[in-house]
Amino acid sequence: AQKGTTTRPEGHEDPGIRMSNPFGGYGPMDRNKERGGFIGAGPTRKSYGTDNGIASSGYGGTSDASMGSASSSLTNHDATRTPNDVEVGATAEVGQGLTDRERMLMKREEELRKREAKVGLAEREIKALTPNWPFKQYALEYHDIDEEIPIAKRPIMKRLYLNVLLTFLALFINWIAMLGIWFSGDQSGPSYTLWGTMYLIGIPGAWKMWYRPIYSAYRDKATLSYFCFLLSFAAHCFFSVVMALGLPNCAAGGLMTMVQQFAVGNPKAGFMTFLSMLAWITVAGLSILNIKKVQNEWGKEGVDMTSITEQLRNEVRDQLVPQMASAVASRV
């Protein structure tokens, strides 16, 4: 033993001295008498200082100082890692997982949309085979604005539906007015009644010529149906204005016919033509407003006469021409 150093007898255990256990926890020192060191460590010689505490040296073993330095280095390394670094790493991993999951969900949603579109088309075809208009007992065809027309187009479509119903009413009132002129003894009564009866063809005509085309245009986004509507509805507007004016020899219960009936002393016929004039003025005014509204809506979507003409040309080139060529080839 060196001077100033006390070497404790071998086998003596100081309960006040404890070592750090690398496998967790702390336990008292235990000397290996045969190997001369600690259990689990290489040969080690321990010396205890009198004033400065414990000094240890070893030959390949693990001492308290080395364990303390390693522990302190790990502690310093962990201290340099901020909670933000941990959160960023975790967020990156979770974000990658969410991205894959979102892709899978988007794919499933796309498949569901396609299935719903197919189911909706099938349901619409089934409903189309079940007429419900004008009456369930005497149905002629299927008609449901709330079911078939997009939400944004329903207001204008309902206005057009009101327009066609008022047209039916105006044609019927005009026919009644022509009958009144005939029964009043007017010489032009028979011819007026005949033409008024022929005008009743306008009831199915208005439905098929301009209402169903615009209905199909809004339902299927069909530009050609919109083009057909423009042509027929423009003619309808002109006809409504003529009927409201009541031009002579046109069987129109309008303004001029009403004045004529009151002038010749037929107040009953004059009153009926007055009602007819009010109906035609309403139809003409509503029709003009509706055609402007429809043109503005389709114009906002980029549909004009140039695009309609181009699409019509493509339809003729892609469908009509091949059909005509096949028909000619089959005859030859």
C-alpha positions in Angstrom: 0.0 0.0 0.0 1.2 3.5 -0.9 1.6 6.2 1.7 -1.7 8.0 2.5 -3.7 5.1 1.0 -5.6 2.6 2.9 -6.3 -0.8 1.3 -9.2 -2.5 2.8 -8.9 -6.3 3.5 -10.1 -8.5 0.7 -13.5 -9.8 1.2 -14.5 -6.7 3.1 -17.6 -5.0 1.8 -18.5 -1.5 2.5 -22.2 -1.1 2.4 -21.9 2.6 1.9 -20.2 2.2 -1.5 -22.5 1.3 -4.4 -21.9 1.0 -8.1 -24.1 1.7 -11.0 -25.6 -1.4 -12.6 -25.5 -1.1 -16.4 -28.5 -3.4 -16.5 -30.7 -1.1 -14.4 -30.8 -0.1 -10.7 -28.0 0.1 -8.2 -26.5 -2.6 -6.0 -23.7 -3.0 -3.4 -20.2 -3.8 -4.6 -19.5 -7.5 -4.7 -15.9 -8.7 -5.1 -15.1 -11.9 -7.0 -12.5 -13.5 -4.8 -11.2 -15.8 -7.5 -10.9 -13.3 -10.3 -10.1 -10.3 -8.1 -12.8 -8.1 -9.7 -16.5 -7.4 -9.9 -18.9 -10.0 -11.1 -19.4 -9.7 -14.9 -16.2 -7.6 -15.3 -12.6 -8.3 -16.1 -9.8 -8.4 -13.5 -10.0 -5.2 -11.6 -8.0 -3.8 -8.7 -9.8 -1.3 -6.5 -8.1 1.2 -4.3 -9.8 3.6 -1.9 -8.4 7.0 -1.4 -8.4 8.5 2.1 -9.2 12.1 1.2 -10.4 12.2 -2.4 -12.9 9.4 -2.4 -12.6 6.4 -4.6 -10.1 5.9 -7.4 -10.5 3.0 -9.7 -8.5 1.5 -12.4 -9.1 -1.7 -14.5 -7.9 -3.8 -17.2 -10.8 -4.0 -19.7 -13.5 -3.7 -17.0 -16.2 -1.1 -16.5 -15.7 1.4 -13.7 -18.0 3.8 -12.1 -16.2 6.7 -13.8 -16.6 5.2 -17.3 -20.2 4.3 -16.7 -20.8 7.8 -15.5 -19.2 9.4 -18.5 -21.2 7.2 -20.9 -24.4 7.9 -19.0 -23.6 11.6 -19.1 -22.8 11.5 -22.8 -26.1 9.8 -23.5 -27.9 12.3 -21.4 -26.2 15.2 -23.3 -27.1 13.5 -26.6 -30.8 13.2 -25.6 -30.8 16.7 -24.3 -29.8 18.0 -27.7 -32.9 16.4 -29.2 -35.7 18.8 -28.7 -39.4 17.7 -28.5 -39.9 19.4 -31.9 -37.5 17.0 -33.5 -39.4 14.1 -32.1 -42.7 15.5 -33.3 -41.4 16.3 -36.7 -40.2 12.7 -37.2 -43.4 11.3 -35.9 -45.5 13.7 -38.0 -43.5 12.7 -41.1 -44.2 9.0 -40.5 -47.9 9.6 -39.7 -48.2 12.0 -42.7 -46.8 9.3 -45.0 -49.3 6.8 -43.6 -52.2 9.3 -44.0 -51.2 10.0 -47.6 -51.4 6.4 -48.5 -54.7 6.1 -46.6 -56.1 9.1 -48.3 -55.2 7.7 -51.7 -57.0 4.5 -50.9 -60.1 6.4 -49.7 -60.1 8.6 -52.8 -60.0 5.6 -55.0 -62.9 4.0 -53.1 -64.9 7.2 -53.3 -64.3 7.3 -57.1 -65.5 3.8 -57.4 -68.6 4.6 -55.3 -69.3 7.6 -57.4 -69.2 5.5 -60.6 -71.4 2.9 -59.0 -73.9 5.6 -57.9 -73.9 7.1 -61.4 -74.6 3.7 -62.9 -77.4 3.0 -60.4 -78.8 6.5 -60.9 -78.8 6.0 -64.7 -80.5 2.6 -64.3 -83.1 4.1 -61.9 -83.8 6.9 -64.3 -84.2 4.5 -67.2 -86.7 2.5 -65.1 -88.6 5.6 -64.1 -88.6 6.7 -67.7 -90.5 3.5 -68.5 -93.1 4.5 -65.9 -95.0 7.6 -67.2 -96.4 10.0 -64.5 -97.4 13.1 -66.5 -99.9 14.8 -66.8 -101.9 12.5 -64.5 -101.1 9.2 -62.9 -104.3 7.7 -64.2 -103.7 9.0 -67.8 -99.9 9.3 -67.8 -98.2 9.8 -71.1 -94.5 10.2 -70.2 -92.2 10.6 -67.2 -91.6 14.1 -65.9 -89.9 15.1 -62.6 -87.9 18.4 -62.3 -86.8 17.8 -58.7 -85.5 14.3 -59.6 -83.9 14.8 -63.0 -82.8 18.5 -63.2 -79.7 19.7 -61.4 -80.4 21.9 -58.4 -78.9 25.0 -59.9 -81.1 24.7 -63.0 -84.4 23.9 -61.3 -85.6 27.5 -60.8 -85.4 28.4 -64.5 -86.8 25.0 -65.4 -89.8 25.5 -63.2 -90.4 28.9 -64.8 -90.4 27.3 -68.2 -92.8 24.6 -66.9 -95.1 27.4 -65.8 -94.6 29.0 -69.2 -95.8 25.9 -71.1 -98.8 25.4 -68.7 -99.8 29.1 -69.3 -99.5 28.5 -73.0 -101.9 25.5 -72.7 -104.3 27.7 -70.8 -104.1 30.6 -73.3 -104.7 28.3 -76.3 -107.8 26.9 -74.5 -109.2 30.4 -73.6 -108.6 31.5 -77.1 -110.6 28.6 -78.5 -113.4 29.5 -76.1 -113.3 33.1 -77.3 -113.6 32.0 -80.9 -116.6 29.9 -80.0 -118.1 33.0 -78.4 -117.6 35.0 -81.5 -119.3 32.3 -83.6 -122.3 32.0 -81.2 -122.7 35.8 -81.2 -123.6 35.6 -84.9 -120.5 37.1 -86.3 -119.9 36.1 -90.0 -116.2 35.3 -89.3 -117.1 33.1 -86.4 -116.9 29.7 -88.2 -113.5 30.4 -89.7 -112.3 31.8 -86.4 -113.5 28.7 -84.6 -111.9 26.4 -87.1 -108.5 28.1 -86.8 -108.9 28.3 -83.0 -109.4 24.5 -83.0 -106.3 24.0 -85.1 -104.4 26.1 -82.6 -105.1 23.5 -80.0 -102.5 21.4 -81.7 -100.1 23.8 -80.1 -100.7 22.1 -76.8 -98.7 19.0 -77.6 -96.7 21.0 -80.0 -95.4 23.4 -77.4 -94.6 20.4 -75.1 -92.7 18.5 -77.8 -91.2 21.4 -79.8 -89.6 23.5 -77.1 -90.3 22.3 -73.6 -88.9 18.8 -73.9 -85.8 20.0 -75.7 -84.8 22.4 -72.9 -85.7 19.8 -70.3 -83.4 17.4 -72.0 -80.7 20.0 -72.4 -80.6 20.8 -68.7 -80.9 17.1 -67.7 -78.3 15.7 -70.0 -76.3 18.9 -70.7 -77.1 18.5 -74.4 -76.1 21.5 -76.5 -78.0 20.3 -79.6 -81.2 20.1 -77.5 -80.6 23.7 -76.4 -80.2 24.7 -80.1 -83.5 23.1 -81.0 -85.1 24.9 -78.0 -83.8 28.3 -79.2 -85.3 27.9 -82.7 -88.7 26.6 -81.6 -89.0 29.0 -78.6 -88.2 32.0 -80.7 -91.1 31.0 -83.0 -93.3 30.6 -79.9 -92.4 34.1 -78.7 -93.4 35.6 -82.1 -96.7 33.6 -82.1 -97.5 34.8 -78.6 -97.0 38.4 -79.5 -99.2 38.1 -82.6 -101.9 36.4 -80.5 -101.7 39.1 -77.8 -102.1 41.8 -80.5 -105.1 40.0 -82.0 -104.3 40.8 -85.6 -107.4 40.5 -87.9 -108.2 37.3 -89.7 -105.8 35.3 -87.5 -108.3 33.9 -85.0 -106.4 35.6 -82.2 -108.3 36.7 -79.2 -106.2 39.7 -78.6 -106.4 43.4 -78.4 -107.7 44.2 -81.9 -110.3 41.4 -81.9 -111.5 42.6 -78.4 -112.0 46.2 -79.7 -113.8 44.9 -82.8 -116.3 42.8 -80.7 -117.1 45.6 -78.4 -117.5 47.9 -81.4 -120.1 45.7 -83.1 -122.1 45.2 -79.9 -121.0 41.8 -78.8 -120.0 42.4 -75.1 -120.0 38.7 -74.2 -117.6 37.9 -77.0 -115.7 41.1 -76.2 -115.2 40.0 -72.6 -114.0 36.5 -73.6 -111.5 38.0 -76.0 -110.4 40.3 -73.2 -109.6 37.3 -71.0 -107.8 35.7 -74.0 -105.8 38.9 -74.5 -104.6 38.9 -70.8 -103.6 35.3 -71.1 -101.5 36.0 -74.3 -99.9 39.1 -72.8 -98.8 37.1 -69.8 -97.5 34.2 -72.0 -95.6 36.6 -74.3 -94.0 38.6 -71.5 -92.9 35.5 -69.6 -91.6 33.9 -72.8 -89.4 36.8 -73.6 -88.0 37.0 -70.1 -87.4 33.2 -70.1 -85.5 33.1 -73.4 -83.2 35.9 -72.2 -82.6 34.1 -69.0 -81.8 30.8 -70.7 -79.5 32.5 -73.2 -77.6 34.2 -70.3 -77.2 31.0 -68.4 -75.8 29.0 -71.3 -73.7 32.0 -72.4 -72.0 31.9 -69.0 -71.1 28.2 -69.6 -69.4 29.2 -72.9 -72.2 28.0 -75.2 -72.9 30.3 -78.1 -73.9 29.9 -81.7 -70.3 29.3 -82.8 -69.9 26.3 -80.5 -73.4 25.0 -81.4 -72.5 25.2 -85.1 -69.2 23.4 -84.5 -70.9 20.6 -82.5 -73.6 20.3 -85.1 -71.0 20.0 -87.8 -69.2 17.3 -85.8 -72.4 15.4 -85.3 -73.2 15.4 -89.0 -69.6 14.3 -89.8 -69.4 11.6 -87.2 -72.9 10.1 -87.4 -75.0 11.2 -90.3 -72.3 10.8 -93.0 -71.3 7.2 -91.9 -75.0 6.2 -91.8 -75.7 7.6 -95.3 -72.5 5.9 -96.6 -73.5 2.5 -95.1 -77.1 2.9 -96.5 -75.7 3.6 -100.0 -73.3 0.7 -99.7 -76.0 -1.7 -98.6 -78.2 -0.8 -101.6 -75.3 -1.2 -104.0 
